[in-house]
Structure formats: structure tokens, C-alpha cells
Amino acid sequence: MQDHQLQETIISTEEVFNGHIVKLAVHTVRLPNGETGKREVVKHPGAVALVALEGALDGDHVLLVRQFRLPANRIMYEIPAGTLNPGEDVEECAARELQEETGYKPGKLEKLAGFFVAPGYTSEYIQLFLATELSESRLNMDADEFVDLVRMPLREALLMIERGEIVDGKSIIGLLQVARQRGL
């Protein structure tokens, strides 16, 4: 099929919710066959996530955060991450989020990948970084953030994925990407 045989065109949009971070819009679309349909879309400003490695070879250990996630109703292990502020540079956002959640600044940031979280219903796009050459800074968490910093060998984090103990998608993608890069 050609791209135009798959493309949908927005006819109209109704914004039904405008929150602090996300908006919910219901789009009426023209389908490729000429019919109309509805698409509910959670609009998100975008985010960053970081695999932060520390140690003698910038890779002995990974920094993870443990935090309660209400939608999942559980405490989860995750790589540091956060939402982009309007007009914010992605690398500045990555450095800010790492410092806010871990108390470390990256000496080096390397872009690893970018991906849509769930393109069937949200526009959220995460830009993934590798942070190395970490230096201690001050912990600067948001007032509504309660996180526990966890250091562990990268290999242990990979085993946690296998055991189903790390179930956050961005964390799995990031940790596996870095493991692949390092030949693990």
C-alpha cells in the first residue's frame, strides 16, 4: 500500500480536558476509505529518560529510582525521566531531570534513541540518553516527588527485567539498549 492509502485526515477537534501536563482531544477523522471515525488522543509535551552509569569505567553501576506510580498501583524501578518544559532544550531537560531525581549531574550525555510511548492513543515521545561521567550535585526533587535512589550493577538490572521486576517500558528499552551497546 502507498502511504496515502493509510493516511487519516483530521476534520475537526474537540478538546475535552486540559490538565497540568496532558490534554485529551477527540478528533473526527476522514479514513482512507472515505468514511469518518473518532480518535481519542492524549496530547503530551514530550519527555526525556536517562540510563545513568557510574563507576570506574562509567558502567559498573546504573542509577535507578524507586517510586510509587498510581496508574500502575505499585512501586516501580525506573530510569530517571521527566517531562519537557515548553521550549526547553532536550539535553538541558535530561540534565535537569537527572539532578532532580538522583542528585547527580552528567559530564557527558549521549542520545541513544527516541520513541513513541503508545502511538495508538498518545503523542508522548521520549528521547532517551546515556549519562556518564557523573558528578555529585544537590538533590532537587519536585515537591510532589518521592523517590528512592538505587544503585546496582547493570547486569543485575538486566536480571530484574528477566524476572519481571522492572516492568516500565522506557526503562526496559534504555537498559537493553545500553546492554546491547556494551555487548552484554
C-alpha positions, 0 to 999 in steps of 0.5 A, a space after each residue: 500500500 502507498 502511504 496515502 492509502 493509510 493516511 487519516 485526515 483530521 476534520 475537526 477537534 474537540 478538546 475535552 480536558 486540559 490538565 497540568 501536563 496532558 490534554 485529551 482531544 477527540 478528533 473526527 477523522 476522514 479514513 482512507 476509505 472515505 468514511 469518518 471515525 473518532 480518535 481519542 488522543 492524549 496530547 503530551 509535551 514530550 519527555 526525556 529518560 536517562 540510563 545513568 552509569 557510574 563507576 570506574 569505567 562509567 558502567 559498573 553501576 546504573 542509577 535507578 529510582 524507586 517510586 510509587 506510580 498510581 496508574 500502575 498501583 505499585 512501586 516501580 524501578 525506573 530510569 530517571 525521566 521527566 517531562 519537557 518544559 515548553 521550549 526547553 532544550 532536550 539535553 538541558 531537560 535530561 540534565 535537569 531531570 537527572 539532578 532532580 531525581 538522583 542528585 547527580 549531574 552528567 559530564 557527558 550525555 549521549 542520545 541513544 534513541 527516541 520513541 513513541 510511548 503508545 502511538 495508538 492513543 498518545 503523542 508522548 515521545 521520549 528521547 532517551 540518553 546515556 549519562 556518564 561521567 557523573 558528578 555529585 550535585 544537590 538533590 532537587 526533587 519536585 515537591 510532589 516527588 518521592 523517590 528512592 535512589 538505587 544503585 546496582 550493577 547493570 547486569 543485575 538490572 538486566 536480571 530484574 527485567 528477566 524476572 519481571 521486576 522492572 516492568 516500565 517500558 522506557 526503562 526496559 528499552 534504555 537498559 537493553 539498549 545500553 546492554 546491547 551497546 556494551 555487548 552484554 
